[in-house]
Amino acid sequence: MKLTNHFIRNKVKKLAGQPDRRRSCFCNLKDTRHILVLFNAEDHDEVEPCLETLRMMHKHINVCAYISGDAVPEMNPSYMLIHAKNDLDMWYVPKAEVLEKFRSCDADILIDLTRGNNYAMQYLLLQHPGIFKVGARTNDLDLYDLTVSVTEDADIKHLFGHILFYLQTIRSK
């Protein structure tokens, strides 16, 4: 653990612990128009087929990818890229302009496909005004409105399949 993770982890814990931090509402996939998908850039090849599935359903997709290293994989230019070296401050907290840009992305549903404890992406997720957030349980924090439990070695395709199933099954009315 980096010492700087301590500060961003505490901020994430504080945000996750605020019970009335935002309005939430269950959304099913049928009624959803805008979806924001978060993932780590190194998982781009695994995530792209998942995004294509959503596009085939005629959903408007916004994408936010986290780049931890120097190498930037070839990605769609419309994706919002969060560079660990440029877009985070010395405590690994996203800078104000990054946060504002992220919060301005339209999203009825946020789908978090990041792996591990990516505190910067968790911080952004908790700051977004989206009304329904979905992701895999990675720690003891309550980050999502719908948490999917998967095994440690489950791949993104497996996780996305479960998320899609539950989003199609939910009846929001």
Salt bridges, closest charged atoms under 4 A:
ASP31 OD2 - LYS173 NZ 4.00
ASP43 OD1 - ARG115 NH2 2.98
ASP45 OD1 - HIS44 ND1 3.57
GLU46 OE2 - ARG115 NH2 2.80
GLU48 OE1 - HIS44 NE2 3.23
GLU48 OE2 - ARG55 NH1 3.11
GLU52 OE1 - ARG55 NH1 3.62
ASP70 OD1 - LYS85 NZ 2.57
ASP145 OD2 - ARG22 NH2 2.63
